[in-house]
Structures are given as C-alpha cells and as structure tokens.
Amino acid sequence: MMDYSPALMTDMYEYTMLDATLRDGTANRKCVFEVFTRHLPEGRRYGVVAGTGRILDLLERFHLDDEDLRFLADRHVVSPETIKWLENFHFSGSIKGYREGEMFFPNSPILQVEGTFGECTLLETLILSVLNYDSAVASAASRMVSAAKDRPCMDMGGRRTNEWAAVAAARAAVIGGFKGTANLLAAQMYGLKAIGTAAHCFTLVHDSEREAFASQIAALGENTTLLVDTFNIEEAVKTAVEVAGPQLGGIRIDSGDLASLAQRVRNQLDALGATNTKITVTNDLDEYALAALQTAPVDSYGVGTMLVTGSGAPTCAMVYKLTEREGADGVMQPVAKKSSHKATVPGRKLAYRSYEYNLATAEHVISGSEDKLAAFTPDEDWKDLLVDFVDHGTIDARYQGHDAIIAAHEYRAKALAELPIAAQSLMKGEPVISTETTVL
C-alpha cells in the first residue's frame, strides 16, 4: 500500500480553519459534529451505512510525519505555531453512530464526532469521502441482492473505478450483501472471498477454444468456471463438457440476451449430463437487469460498473455539520445553519427506530442538550441506533477487520427484513419510513 498520511486526505480549508482558531483561542472549544444526508438519491427507499470500519482504520494512522509537516510549512498552509501543535496530533475525541449494515434515511444522525473544534474539523473531508462512497456502493449492492433473490452476487467492478475505490467498493459490496470479490487486494486486506478464472483473451491466446479449456482445467481443476461466449456459445458448451466431463463446475456468459441464453445453455448442459454445472452471468448488470433474470436458470451474478458507481447514485450527499459547541462561558450551546434549503437541526442527537408487529414504523431523532438527552426515556418498542466507535481516542476494535464486515453483512439482511416490504421494491418512491425529529 502507498505510504501516505490520511491526515492529508482532506481539504486545505480544514487546516486554515485550525490555524485561525488556534490563533484566536477557539480551537480548544468542545464541539459536536454530525454526519447526515438531507435526502436519499431520487426514488430510493432506504440507504445502507458502510465505511465506518475504514474510518476507524484510517483514524489509527491520522497523524503527520516530518515530511507532511514540511509540506504544510513550505506551502505556508499554516503557521509555525500550528506546525508545532500538529507534531504530536492524535484524535482524542469520541465517535458514535449507526453501525455498518444499518439502514439510514433523510436526517438520520449517521455519525457524531465529539472533541475540540481543532481536532474535529480536520476529520471532515476524510469522513465524508469514506461514508459517501462506501454507503453508496453498499446501498446499490443491497438493492441488487434483493433483486437477485437467493442467487449470490460477486463484485467484479475493480476495472471500472479508481484503483483504491475498487478496494473500498469490494468491502462495501460485501456489507451490502455480496458474497465475494474479484479484487485480490480487498480479499487480502479484509479476508474476503476471492473469485475469478479467465477472460476472453485467455481463449484467444490459444490455438483453439478446446486447448484453452483444457489448459484452464489442468490448472484449476474440473470445478472451474469456463467462459463460453468468445465465439459460439453452443459449440463452447459442448466442448467444455467434452473436455471437463459432466462434473464441470460452471460456465460463464458475458454477452447477449442473458435470460434466453441461460435457458438454452441450461437445457444443453442437462442434455449433456452436466446437471450440476452452474451458470454465472456478467455484462453490465444492475438491479433492474437482475430482477429481469429472476425466472432465468442462473446460479450467480458478477456485477461491475453499476456496483462501483452506486447504480447511478455514486454519493449519498452526506454532510458534516457543527451542531453544538462550547461558548466563551464554558457552557455547551446548540448551533445550527439557517441557510435556505440547508438549515440544520441544532444540538447533539439520539436516534431510535420504532416497530409494530416487528416492522419498522418510523425513525425518531431526538435533539437537545446533553442533560436533556440524558433524562430522555424512549418508548418501549424503540431500538437505539447509536453505538460507540471511539471513546476519548480509544477505538473499539470490534468494528474493524474481517469479523466486523461479516457482522455487518449479516446485520444488513436482518435490518432490511425489519423494514416494510416496499423497501425492496425497485419502483421509485419515498423513503419507506419517515424521520420524525423532536427538539427537547
């Protein structure tokens, strides 16, 4: 991995604000920042949180080395006094929010960051860049998994996005319900299932399709998946079974009318005695294409471009806003923007989801001062949506690594099942439950 500091994965104005507030004395004021989105992508019924685990990983490395500090000094981004302040910087605040795999809606307080203004403001761009992209991919993946029913979906989108976004997308896709990835770095970093066999060029480099299939089977075994649409699919399937025998693991189709081709290939495989050979299809699939393939005899899907681009919604439009800050008298004060169409709700938040007959009915966001929130008692059927990720600089490792991803993968399925069934509709509509905000 490239040797870089996450503390520079930011916008310059975060450091210039730090510099100015260190000069005027407000950098050390206690503050609460909140991440939320004002709206879901048009027509979407829900969103899926992903990226928090990556934020925690990056937070562990969020400090500046001598070379980074020289860069800031040479560019005159900050003053020498601020350089001194940054020399031993580590985030010492607290972070809570929605766990990965949780559903979110407009105005859900997805993440809350508490600390001094100086340390919290430096995290804005990093947090938003991770949550906006990862949650977009996880949300798209979840819709695709619903459309695919019980058939597994695999990430094949690495070549359709930035090389580092590909790794993030693979992780987010698994949180969103996918079963594995073609990206080896993501598989290595996060312990994900890796998948992949051969491309069309592998067939073309050989003197015949038969020789290509024989080579792949010799290398990978009879349980491998052979790509059969380089030339003539019917001939390729016949050759594949002749070379591998009826125990051939699978075939992949990457072009054409996938539904009708899958039907013909399934019948052909069965006629050749390869009744257990699986059919995988790829080729610019999205949730709508997957839904259209529900009646086709397809066993699994490989999804690329539409996954890593959020299926038309590559960001969740999340923002990072100051909601509470310490005044000159040392007392915490709720604050809010009043801009037209961009107004915010002041104060730190609690978040709950209410249920009736085991189905979610509403999102409840409670805003107020710390003492008022401490005295608030939610209704009996409300589920607390906030968990603690960082406590005064100490990261909870339960939300990092492979096990956290698998837990989020399983949690997403459970959380989605608790939403009204309309959440799984691909028809455009309003968020499947409303968000009700109460200011104490």
N, C-alpha and C positions, 0 to 999 in steps of 0.2 A: 504494500500500500504506500502511496505517496506520503512523504514526511511533511506534514503541514500542521498548522495550528487551527483548530476550529474557532479560536478567538478572532481570527481574521476572516472567517466566513460571515462577513457582516457588512453593513453599510457604513460609510465613513461618518455619517452624522451621529452615530451612536457614540463614537469616540470624541467627537467635538462637543457633544452634549455632556459627556463625562468630564471633559476638560473644563468646560464653563461652570459646571455645578461644583466641581472641586474648588474652583476659584471663589465662588460666591457662598460656599458652605452648605448647599442643599443636597450635595451628592450623598450625604450620610443620612438623609431623611428616610425613615422606614416607608415602604411603599408596597402596594399590591397591584400587580398587573394581571390581566385576564385575556385569555385567547378564546374567541368565539367567532362564529360566522353569522352575518345578518340574514343570510338566505342560503338555501340549498341550490345546486345547479337546477336550471329550469326543468320543471316536471319531475324531479326526483322526489321520492317519498321519504328517504332517510339517508344518513351518511354513516360510515364506519370509521372509528378512530384508529389510526395507525401512525407509528413513528415515535411514540413516547420512549420506547426502549432505545431507539437510536439516539434520541436526545440525551438520555442518561449516559450512553456510551461516550458521546461527544463531550458531555459536561465533565467527565473524568479527565479529559485532555484539554479543557478550556483554560489555557494559560499561555503566556507569551515567553518565548525564549529570547536570548540576546539578539539574534538576527531579526526577529519580529520587532523588537523594541527599537533597534537601529532603523528599521524601515519607517516606523512611525515618527521617529525623531528626524530622520533625513528628509522626509516629506513634509515636516512641520505640521503633522496632523494634530499633535497635542504638545503641550508644553513640557519642559524638563521635569517639572514637579509631578505631572501626571505620569510620565515615564517611570518615575520613582515609585508612584502608587501602584503601577501595574506590574512591577518586578516580581512581586510575590502573590499576585492575584489568584485566588481560587474562589469560586462561588460558595458563599457561606449561608445562603438563604434556604427557603423551603419551597417545595413544589408539590401541588396536589392536582388531581384532575380525573378525567374519565379514563378508565383502563383501556388498553388496546383491545379491539374487538367489540367495544361498546358502541351502541347506536348513538348518533347525535342528531340534533335538529337546530333550526334557527335559534340563536341566543343561548344555546347550551354552553355553560362555562367549561369548555373542554380542558383548559389548563389554567391554573392560578399560580403565579410566581410571586413570592413574598421575600423581601430583603431590603437592602438600601437601594435608593434610586440608582446610584452608580453601578452596582453590580447587576441589577435587574435590566437596566436599559441596554447593556451590552449583549443580552441574550435575544433581543427581539428578532432580528433577521434570521438567525440560526434556527430558532424555534419555529418561526413561521415557514421557512423554506422546507423544513422537515415535515411538519404536520400537514401543510397544504398539499404537498405532493403525495406523501405516503397515504394520507387519508383518501385522496382522490383515487389512487390505484386500488386501495382496499375496498372502497365503495363500489367501483366498477367491477372488481372481482366478485364481490358478494352478489351483485345483480346477475353476473354470468353464471355463477354457481347455482343460483336459484333457477335460471333458465335451463341449465344442463340437467336438472333433477339429480339423480344419483350417479351420474357419469362423471368421473374425475376430470378436472381441468388442470392443465400444466402451463407454466409460464415459458413462452418462447420469444419474449419481446426484447431481448438484450440488444439486438442489432437495429432496433427501431428508436433508440433513445441514446442519451449521453451514457458513456461507459459507467459512470458512478451512479447515475439514476437507474441503470439496469439492475444494479445490486440492491438498491433501495426498493425498487419495484418488485423484485423477486420476493423479498421479505414481506412486503405489504400484501402481495398477492396471496401468500400462504395465510396471513392473518385474515384476509378476505374470503378464505375458503378453498384456495387452490391446494393441490397435493404435492407439487414439486416444481422444479425449475431447470431450465437448460443452462443456467449461468453457474459456472463452476466456482467462481469466487464467492457468490452468495451461498452456495452449498457448503463451501469450506468455512466461511465466517460464521454462519448461523446453524450449521448442522442440518441443512435441508436436503430432501431427496433430490438427486440429480438425475436427469433423463436426457437421452439423445443417442442416435445411432449413426445415420448417414444422410447426406444431401444428394441432390441430383448430380453434382459434379463427381461424386464417387462412382456413380453408374457410368458417367460419360468418360471417365479416365480409363475404364476397362474396355477391352475389345468387344465385349458383348454384355448384355444385361445378365445372362446366366453366370458369366465369370464374376461379375460384381457381386451377385447374390451369394455365390459360393465362397467368395473371399470374406464377405461380412459374416456368414455363418461360421466359417472356420475360425474367425477371430472372436466372435461374440456368442456363438452357440446357437442352437436351434430356436431358443426362446426369444431371439432378437426380433425387431420390427423392420420389415423391408419396405422401402419406398417404391411404389408401383406405378407412378404416373409420369415417368420420364418419357416413355414412348406410348405404348398401347397397354392400357390397364388390364384388359382381359388376358392378353398374352403374358403380361408380367405376373399376374396372379397364378396362372398355370405354371409358369417357370418357377416361381417361388415355392410352390408346393412340391414340384418335382425335385428341386434341389434340397429343400429342408425336410420334406416329408410332411405328413398330415399334422405333425406336432409343432409346426411353425408357430412361433409366439404371436406375431402380429404383422399387419400391413398398414402402411400409412398412405392416405390420399391427400394431395396438396393442391388440387385444382379441379375445375369443372363444377357440375351440378352435384354437390356433395351428397345430397339426400338420395337421388336416383342412383348415383354411382355406388353408394354404400349398400343399397338394396341389391343391386346386381352382383356386387362383389360378395356379399353375404351368401347369396344363393349359390354362386360359383364355388366359394370355399366349402360350403356344406356338401355340394355335389362331389367335390374332390376328396371328401372325407376329413377336411380340416375344420371340423365343427367347433373346436375350441380356440381357433385363431381369432385374435381380437382385431378390431378395425379402429384405427385412430384417424381423425381428420384434422387438417390445419387449413390455412389460407384465409387471412384477414377476417377472422371470426369476431363477432361482438355478441352481446346478449340477445339481440334480435335474431341473428343467424343461428345461435344455439337453440333458441326457442323453436325456430322453424325446423330444426333437426330432431325434435323430441320423438317423433314417430319413426325416425330412420334407425336402422340397426347399427348404431355407432356405439363404441365402448368407451372412448375417451377423446378429449379435445386438446389441441395445442393452440394457445392464444398468444398473439404477439402485439401488433401495433395498437389495437384498441385497448388492450390492457394497460400498456405503459403510458398511454395518453389519457387515461381516465375515461375512455369511451366517450370522448367528446367534451369531457369536463376535467381538464388537466390540473385544476386547482379547486380548492374548496372556498376560496375568498375569505379565509380566516384572517383576523386582525388581532393585534396585541395592544391593549389599551390600559392606561392607568386608571384604576377605579377607586383607589384610596391612598392617601399619603399623610405623613406626619406634618402637622403645622408647626409654626415657629414656637408655639407654646408646648410642643411635645405631644399634643393630642391628635389621634388619628382622625382624619376628616374624609368623608366620601367626596369624590370628584367625578365629573362627567363632562363629555363634549356635548354641545348643544347645536352643532352644525346641522344644517338642513339635510335630511336623509341619512345623517351619520351620527345622530345622537346616541349616547351610551347611557346605560343604567349605572348610577353611582353605587359604590360600596362593594365589599367583598361578597361572595355568593356561597349559598348552599344549593345543592341540586338533588332532586328526587324524581322518581317516576312512580306514578300511581297505577294500580291494577284493579281490574274487576274480572272475576272468573279467569284468573291467570293471564289476562291480556292487558297490555298497557293501555291506559286511557289518556294520560297527559304527562308532560314534562313540567316540573314545578321548580322554578328558580326563585330562591329567597335571598333578597339583598338587604344589607343593613350593617350596622357597626358590629364589631367583634362581640361586645357584651350582649347585644340584642340577639345575634345569631346563636350565641351560647345558650340563651334561655329559650330558644325556639324548639317546640316539640312537633315533629311531623306526624301526620296521620299514621294509623297502624299499618295500612297497606302500602305505604310509600317505601320505595327502595332507595337507599343512599347511593348516589352515583359517583361520589368522590373518594379516591384513595390517595394515600400519602406516598409520593415517589422519593422526595428528598426532605430530610428533616435537619435543618440548620447545617447544611452542607454534606450530610451523610446520606448516600444513595442507598435505597432499598434494592438489593441485588435480585430480589425475586422478580423484578420487572425487566431484567436483562437476560440475554442469551437465548439458547435454543428452547429451554423449557418454557420460558415466558412466551415465545412465539407459538408454541403448541397450545399453551393455555389460552392464548388469545384466539387462536384458530377455533378451539372448542367453544369458547365463550361467545364468539360471534354467532355461531349456529344457535346457541341457546337464546341469546338476546333477540335474534331475528324471529325466532319461533314465538317469542312473547309479544311481538307486535301484531296488530290486526293484519289479516291475510292480504289486505290491499297493499301492504308494504312490498310484496313480492310481485306485484303487477308491473309490467313493463309499459303500461299506458301512462302518459304524462298526467300528473295530478299534484295536489298539495301535499305537504308533509303529512304522514299518516297519523300522527298525533300532534296536538297543539302544544305550544310552550306558554305556560302561564307564569308571569313574573309578579312577585309580591315584594314591595319595598316596606320594610319594618320601620 
